[in-house]
Amino acid sequence: MKILTQNLKSGKTDILNVPSPTTNSNKISVSNIYSLISTGTESSIVNFGKVGWIDKARQQPDKVKDVINKIKSSGLLDTYRAVKNKLDFPMTMGYSAVGITTKAYEKYKLNKGQRIFTNSFHQEEALIDFNMCVEIPDDLDSKSAVFGAIGGIAMQSIKCIPKESKNIVLIGLGLLGQITLRILRAKGYHCIVFDLDIKKIELAEKYGAIGVRENLTETVLNYTKGNGADSTIIAAASQSNEIINEATSYTKRKGKIISSGVIGLNLIRDKFFKKQIELVVSNSSGDKNHKGEGSSYENIKHFFELILLNKLEVLDLISEETNLKNSDSIYLFPNNSMFFSKLIKYENINRRPDQTFLKQNKNKTEIKVGLIGIGNFAMSTLIPTINKSAEGYVSSVLGREGLSLYVAQNKFEIDMITTNDSDFYKNIEALCITTPHQTHFYFVKKAIELSLPVWVEKPLVISNEELVEVRKKMLLKKSIYAVGYNRSLAPWTSFMKKKINGKKAKIDMKINAGKLPDAHWLLDEKTCGGRIIGEFCHFIDLSLTILHHTKLISVECIKRDRYYQDTGDFILNFKDGSIVSIQYRYDLPADVPKEKIIVETSKFKYENYNWKKFSGINFINKGKGHDQAISSFLGRVKNNNFSTKDEINNICFSTYTAISLQKMIKGDVFNIEENYNNEILGNLIN
């Protein structure tokens, strides 16, 4: 399928041919009919991509700060790789589209071929979250419906107006401003509008607005008999701070200023303080986060209703129609201020999906590794690590959507990329899984059924029920099973194991886990298991590896922020008296090392900073053990060195410990050895 993208390095737009997305039970599969280009919003994004690095940095100081903090915590090389991977990935364009469903979804009450509005990019096929789509009424034409995103943004800003408001000032008469004005007038508000372009003002005046190019404050005060506007909506796009501060001069005392455009927000406090003016930055997604349960796009539905009631007209705001054939012309707009939008029309909406792309590469004799999932870790670390090993290479990649697959194939010369499960499993000799945590159970079972050696990125599974079933299947079928606990195979870890040599030890770990966005998938305990299962498990396995000579008998929860960022402080107690203290925090400063580990016995003390700097040890081969972990796995595949019962138990015990810690709250003490024997081993064939 075709998709419109922009290269972040050069700013060049491209139309790429990528695999069509696969169907997914949790997503809506859509074939697009139209998508909308807002000339103001998207042209500014395109123009930003074309400027030099210095100008990019000036326009995004927050991103520069993030890069500096990452250099402090992760080092220059890791930061360079992360930034480079980000820039190597094309940016998708678009956010407002109309399409038809390609299959029926009974649980969402959607029929095959049903028209829906979505937040899709400019692409022929798309997978959409259910709460990011709106059914289009039969009587509403698709060209009007494609304005849904802009209409929703406008509607949300209007929702912010206090009920008693009557006189509204609207700043900015681009596409968003014009639609905002028309909705305001449909709802009976008196509107004074401001723009520097006389033609835009004249268009607004056709809808009953009072147009102003100069002396705005004077005009507003005269019209409102000195009171000022009840509310001001700023729909302009500008980096200037003057717009927001000037708005206080014509907004009434205790009035409201609503920003729906992207403007400078460096406020002059006195201007707001003296008149007690309230500032609202309108959330385009509405009152609930777009990932939250129950989010329904009521704003867009209301927008559609106004069109159907003949209270709102938008078709005259379509300035041109085009298609996905010539990338150079899509973002070429005439020098005409009245050019508001461009409509992309997609040909042949009943097209047959092309899900598998083959590439002729040189014949290779190494182990053919199939990879499921193509996120940041796979692109930046896993694929390069596998490909540079002597034992194997990534020959096939299975993903859900096509763009990341396209990038991977061209970057790493992969034989086959596909969104089709049946095509993927035909010609691979080992499997690597890097999908979201809640899917690991399904793919590990699939690998066992196909007798494929499997390396799964941590965690193995996310519940005890899944663990019981997977362990049973592992024990019944001889194969090679590995979990991505790379730190356990790092040179430093091997050194520590030998150095301790059965001695009682004290290990202190301080982990700067960092703060995640509140809606981050890793914090969703219901679907992804939670952060302890998904990340902290690394340090459980590392502890068990270093202290392999003794057994973990109990765990304690000293501190827990379970319901915010899902972090805490834990103690692991071992049979020989060894203790591991792990501080896993989200609230440490960004420049604090991501990982600091201190191992101490009666004979020595060693410190490890971010797996690069070691006190008292001069390693040539530093690192977190990715090379060693992959080489070990592929070496075992090559030699048919099957996993033993003890090795399977070790994997499962580590997983069980993480699952148990996920459930703990402050003050809990848990006999981990006893409970594992009762809850897991007791339910299985031994």
N, C-alpha and C positions, 0 to 999 in steps of 0.2 A: 504494500500500500504506500501511497505518497503522504509525506508529512513535511511541513514547512518549519525550518529551523534557522537559527543564527549562530555563526561561529563567534564565540566570545573573544577570541584573540584578534581576528581581523574585522569583525563586524559584518562580514559577508553573509547574506541570506542564501539558503540552499533548499531545494526540494529533493528530499532523499526518498529512496525506495527501500522500505524496511518490511520485515515480516508483519503480517496482520496479527493483532492481539488474539490470544486464546480466550475462549469463553471461561467464565469464572462464576461460581455459585454466589459469591458475595459482591459481584460487580454486574453492571448492566452493559451488555455488548450492543454497540450502536454503530450504524452506518450513516455518516453525515450527509445531509442534503445541502445545508448552507452553514457558513461561519462568517462572523462579522469582524472587520478590521476597523477599530476606532482610530482615525488618523492622528488624533492628538496623543492618545496613550501609547499606541504601538510605535508610532514614528519616533517618539522620544526614546523608547527602548532601543530601537534600531540605531538611532543617532548616537546613543550612549556607547553602543558596542563598537562604533567606528572611531571614537576618539582615542588618543594615546593613553599610555599607562598613567602618566602624571595626572591628566585630566580625570581619568577614571578614579584615581585615588582621592583627588580633591572632592569629587562628587559623592564619594562613599567613605567618609572618615571612620565610620563604625566598623566597616569591613577591614580597613587598614589596622585598626586597633585589635581586631580579632586575630589577624595574621601575626602581629607583634607578640600578643599573648601566647599564641601557639608556638612561636619560635622559642620563647622563654621556657615553656613547659615541655615541648617535644623536640626541640632542636631545629637547626636550620634545614638540614637535609629532609627530615620528615615533613616539615612545613612546605618545603619546595615541592615535594612529591604530591602532597595533598592539593596544593594550589594548581599544579600542573594538571592533575587528573580532573579537577574541576573545569579548567579551561579547555581541556581536550574534549569535554562532553558538550555537544551542541545544545543550545537553549531552545526549547520549544516555544512557539508563539501562539497567541490566541487564548480566549477565555469565554467565548459566547458563540454557541452553535445550536443548530436544530438537526436532528437525525431521526432515524427509525430504528427500533429494536430489531435485532437479527434473530431473536428467539423469544419464546414466551417465558415469563417469570411469574409463576402462580403466587408465590409468597408476597410479591410486590404488586400483584393484580395488574400486570402488564402483558398485553398480547404481542405476538410476533407482528412486526410491521407497524407498531404503534409509534406515532410521532411524539417526541419528547424534546424539551429544551435541556441543554447540558452546558457544563463549563469546559467543554472539550477544546483541545488545541486545534490548530488548522491542520487536520489530517482526515484521511478517508474513513478510517475505522477507529473506534475508541472504546475503552473500558471505563465506566463511570460508576462512582459510588451512588447508591440509591438516593441518599440524601443530598446529592448534588444534581438532581434532575427534576424536572417538572413536566407533568403531562400537559400537552397542548390541546385546548378545546377544539372540537371538530370544525367549528365555524371560524377559527382564527387562522389566517394565512401564515405560511412558514416564514415569509420575509418580514412580517411584523414581529413574529415570535422570536426571531434571531436577535432582537434588541433586548432580550430578557435580562442579560447581565447589567447593562447600562440602566435599564428601567428599575431593576432591583436596588442598585446603588442609589439612584435618585429617590426611590420610595423610602429607603431607610433614612436618608437625611431628612426627609419631610416628616417621618415618624418622630424625629427628635424635636420638632416644633411644639412648644407648649399649646395646650388646647385653646387657650384664650387668645392666641395670636391671630392677627388679621392682616397687618401690613408686613410684607416680607421684602427684604433686599436680597437680590441674587447677583453674585459677582462671577463673571465668566460665562460666555455664551457659545462655548464649543458644543460638541455632541452631548456631553453630560448636562451642561447648562441648559441647552434647548429642551431636552427631555424633562429636566427638573421643572423648568418654567411651565411646560404644558401640563404636567401633573398638578402643579400648584394652582394653575388657573382652572383646571377641571374640578378641583376641590374648593374653589371659590375664594382663594386668597387674592389680595391686592398686591401686585408685584412691581417693584422698581428694580430695573436691571441695569447692570453696568458692564461695558466692554469697550475696548479701544477701537473695535471694528464697526463702522457705521452700518454695513450691510447686515451683520449679525443682529445689531440692535433693531434694524428695520424689520427683520424676520420675526423677532420677538414681539414687536409692537403689533404685528398682525394677530397675535394671540392675546391682545389686551394689556400688554405690559407698558409701563412708563420707561422709556429708554433714556439713558444718561451716558454721556462720554466725558463730561467734566463737571466740576462743582457738585459732586455726588452728595456730600454732607449737607450742603445748602438745600439741594432739591428734596432730600429725605425729610429734613427738619421742617421745610415749608409744607410738604404734603401731610405730615403727621402733626402739624400745629405745634412744633417744637418738642414733641415727645421722643422722636426717634423710632426706628423700626422695631417691631416686637421681636423679630428674629432676623438674623442674617445668615444666608447660606453661601459658602464660598465654594464654587465648582471650578475654579480656575486651577491651572497647573503652573506653578512658579516657585523658584527657590527663594524668592524675596520674602523677608519678614514684614515688609511694610504693609502688605495686604491685610494681614490679620490684626496688626496693631491699629491701622487706620479704621478698621471696621468698628472699633469701639466708639469713634466720634459720631457715628450716625445710628448706632444701636442704642435703644433706650436703657435707662437704669434698670438693673435686674433682668435685662433681656438675655438672649442666648445667641451665640455665634456658633454656627455648625460648619465644620470643614468636611466636605466630601471629595475635594480635589487634593492634589499633592502640593502643599505649600510650605514655606518656611514657618517654623513654629517657635522662633526665638522671641518670646513675649516681653513686652515692657510692662512690668507688674503694675505700676501705678495706674495705667490706663484701664486695666481690668478691675483693680482693687477699688478705685474711687467710685465706679459706677456699679460695682458688684455684678459684673457681667460673667455669665457662665459660658465656658468653652467646651464644645463637644466635638471630638473627632469621630465622625460617623464610621461605623464598622460595616463594610460592604456586605458581609455575610449575614447581617441581621443580629438578633439578640443572642443567638447561640453560636458556639463555635461550629464551623462547617463539618468537623469530625464528631461532634457531639450527638448523642442519641436524641431523636425527636426533631432535629433540625429539618425544616420543611419548605423553605423558600416561599413563605407566605407573601413576601414582598413582590416576587415575580408573578405569582398567581393574581395578586391584586392589580398589578400592571396589565396583565392580560385582560382582566375584567373591564378595565377602563377602555381598552381598545375595542372590545366587543360591544360596549355600551355606546360606541361612537363619541366618546368624550376625549379621545386621544388619537392623534394621527402621527405616525412615525415614518411612513414609506417615503416621504419627500426628503428625508435625511439620508437616504441611500444615494450616494453620488456617482457610483460606478459599480459594475459587476465584472468579475474576472474568474479565473480558474487556476488550478495548480499545474501550470505548464511552464511558465517562465518566471523563475525566482527573481530575476533582475528587475522585472516590471511591477511586481506585486506592491512594493513599498515606494514606487515612484508616484508622487502626487503632484498635480498641477499647482502652479503658484496662484492658488485661489483660496481665500479664507473661508469660502462657503463650501469647500470640499470636506464634508463631515465624516463620511465613512465609505468603506468599500466592501462589497459583498463577494465572498468566494462561493462559487457554485461547484458542487461535486457531481461529476458525470457518473451515470450507471450505478445507482445506489444498490442494486442487486448483484454487484460484482462478486466473483468468487474469491474468497480469501487466499492469499499466498503466504503460507506459514513457515515454509522451510527454504532456506537459502544455502546453496552449496558453493564451495570455493575450491578450485583445483590448487592444491599445494603439493610440494615435493613429498614423495613417498617416505614415510617414517616407520621405523621398526619398533620404536618405544611403545610402552603401554598407552593405549588410547583411553584417556580419562574423560568421562562425561561430567559436566558441571551443571548443576541446577541452581539457578539464582545468579543474578548478575548485578549486584550492588557495589558500593564503594570498596568493601573489603576484597571482593572477588577481583575487581579491576585493578586495584592498587597493589595488592599483596599476593593473593592466592594464585591467580593465573601466571604472573611473572615467576613465582616461586616454583610452580609445577613445571613450567616450560624450561627453566634453566637447570632442572634436575637431570641427572643422567638416565633416569629410569622411565620417564613418561612425559607426555605433553597433553594439553587440553585439545581434544579433537572435536568435541561437540558441546554446545551450550543450549540448555533449555531455559526459557524465560517466559514471562507473562506478556510483556509488551516488547515491541520490535526495535525501538530506537537504541536502547542500551545494547541489545544483541548486535545491531548493525555496527556500533562503535567498537565493540569487542572483536568482531570478526575482522574488521579492517585494521585494528591496532595490533592484534596478536595472530593474524593469519589462521583463523580457526576453520577447520574443514566444513563444519555444519553448524548453523544457528537455526533454531526453530522454536515456535510456540506450540508445537504439536507433540504430545507425549509419545504417541506410538512411533513416530519417526525417530525420536531421540534415542530410544533404548536399543535400536537395531544393531549398532556397530560400536559399542563401547566395552571396555574390559574392567573398568573400575569407576566408582561413582563418588563425586564430591557434592555435598549438600550445603548451600549457603542461603537458604530461604528463610523467611520469617519463622520464629521459634515454634509457633503453633503448628507448623506444617512438617516439622522434623519427624514426628511420629509416623505420618503417612508415608513419607519418602524412604525412611529407614526400613519400614515393613516391605515396601516395594522392592528395595534392594535385596533384602533377605529372600523374598519370593523368587527373584531372578538369579539368586546365587552370585550377586555382584559384590565384590569387596567394597566397603563403604566407609568413607571419611566424612563425618558430619560436623559442621561447625557447632560449637557449644551453644545451647545445652543439647544433650541427647534427646530428652523429652521434657515436658513441663508438668507432669503429674505422676503420682504413684501408680494410678491405674494404667497409664501408658507404659510406665517403667516395668510393671509386672508382665505385661504382654510382650514387650520388646525383648526383655531378658529371656523369657521362655522361648521365643523364636530363635534368638541367638544361640542358645544352648542346643537347640535341635538341629541347626544347620551349620556345618563347618564353613567358615569364611574368615575374612579379615575385617575386624571392626575397630574403628578409631574415632575418637572425638577430638576436636581441634584445641586441645590443651597444649599449645605450642610451648608455653613457658616451662613446662615439665621436662622438655627435651633441650632446653637452652644450655649452652656451655657452662654458664654460671651455676645452673641447677645441678648438672652432673658433677661439677667440682664440689659443691656443697654436700651432696650425698656421700661422696668419698671422704670428705673432710670430717663430717660428723661421725661416720663409721660406728653407728650404734650408740653414740653418746646422748645423754639428756641435753636438750637444747631449748633455748628461748628465742622465739622468732617474733619480731614486731614488723607489721606491715602498715604503712600509711598510704592510702590510695586516694588520689585526688580525682574522683569520679566525674566531677563537673556537674553543672546544673543543666538539665534537659528542659526543652519547652514543655509546658504543662500537658499538652496534647500528644507528646511523643509516644510512639507505639510501645516502646520498651517499658513505660510506666503502667501499661494496661495489663494488670494482673489476670483479668478474666480471660483474655485471648492470647496473651504472649507470655504469661507466667510471672512476669515481674522482673525487676532489675537484679535482684539477688540471684534468681535462677539464671538469668540471661548474661550477667557480667561477673558478678561476685564469685560465681562457680569457678572461674579461673584460679582464684587464690585459695579456694578449698583444695582443688586438685594439686596445686603447687605445694601446699602444706603437706598433703598426704604423700607426695613424691619425695620431698626432702627428708621427711621422717618415716620413710618406708619400712624402717626396721621395727616400728612399734605400731600400735593400733589406736585409732581415734575412738574414744569411749564416750565423750559427752561434749555438748556445745552450750554456750551461754550467750544470751543477748543482753548487753550492757546498756546500749542506747539504740533507739530505733525511730527513724522518721519514715514510718511505713506508709503513711498517707500523704506524704509530701516528698517527692524525689526518691522514696523507697531506698534509703541508705541507713547506715548504722554502724555500731561498734560491736564486735563479737569476739568471744574467747573459745578456742578449740583446745580441749584437754586430752592428752594422750596417756596411754597406759604406763609408760616409763617415767611419767612426771613432766614430759616436755609440754610446753605451752606455746600456742600461737595466738597472738593478739592482732586483730585486723581492724583498723579504722578505715571505713569505707564512707567517704564524705562527699557531699555535693557543694558545701559552702566554703571550701578553701579558696584562697586567692588564685587567680589564673596562672600566676608565675610560680606557684608551688609545684615541685616535680610531680608528674602524674603517678609515679610509683616509687616508693622508697622502702627498701626491705633491709632489716638488720637481723643477722643470725649470730647468736652468741652462745657459747658453751663455757665451761670452766677453763678451757684452754685457748680460745680465740674469739674474735669479734670481727665480722665482715659486714660491709655495707654495700648496697646495690642501689644506684640512682638511675632510674629509667632504663635499665638494662644496657647502659652504655658506659657508665663510670663505676668502677669497683674499687673499694679500698683494699689495699694489700694484694691485689691480683692484677696482673698485666695480661689481659686477654688480647690476642690478635683478632680472633673471631668473636666479636660481640654481637648481641642481638637477642631477640625474644624467642628464638628457637623455631621459627617458621621453616627454615631450610631443613633443619634436622627432623622436624615432625613429618614433613612431606616425603623426604628421602626415606625415612623409616617405614612409612606406610607403603610407598611404592616398591621399596625393596622387598617387603614381605609379600606383596602381590606377585612380584616377579618370581619369588622363590616358593610360592604357595605355603608360606609360613602362617598357618591358621592361628587365630586367637584362641588361647586356652581358656578353660573355665575360670581360672583365677583372674586372668586379665579382664574377662567379661564382668566378673564380680567387682573388680576394682572400678571399672567404668560406672557400673550401676550404683556402687556405694557412694562414689563422689556425687553422682546425680541426685541420689536420695538425700544426701546431706544438704545440698543446695535447696531442694524442694522443702525440706524441713525448716531450714533457716528462713526461707521466704515467709513462712507462717508465723514466725516468732515475734513477740513483742517484748518491750523492756522488762527485764526481770525473769524471763523464761530460762529454764535449765532443762536440757533434753538429753536423755541417755541414748545416744545415736546408735551405738553398737547393738544394744539390746532390741531397740525398736526396728532396726533394719532386719535383724534375724526374724523377728515376729511378723512384721508387715510385708516384707518382700520375700525373703527366703522361704518363709512358711507357706507362701502361696505358689511356689514354683517347684518344678522338677529339679532336684539337685543332682 
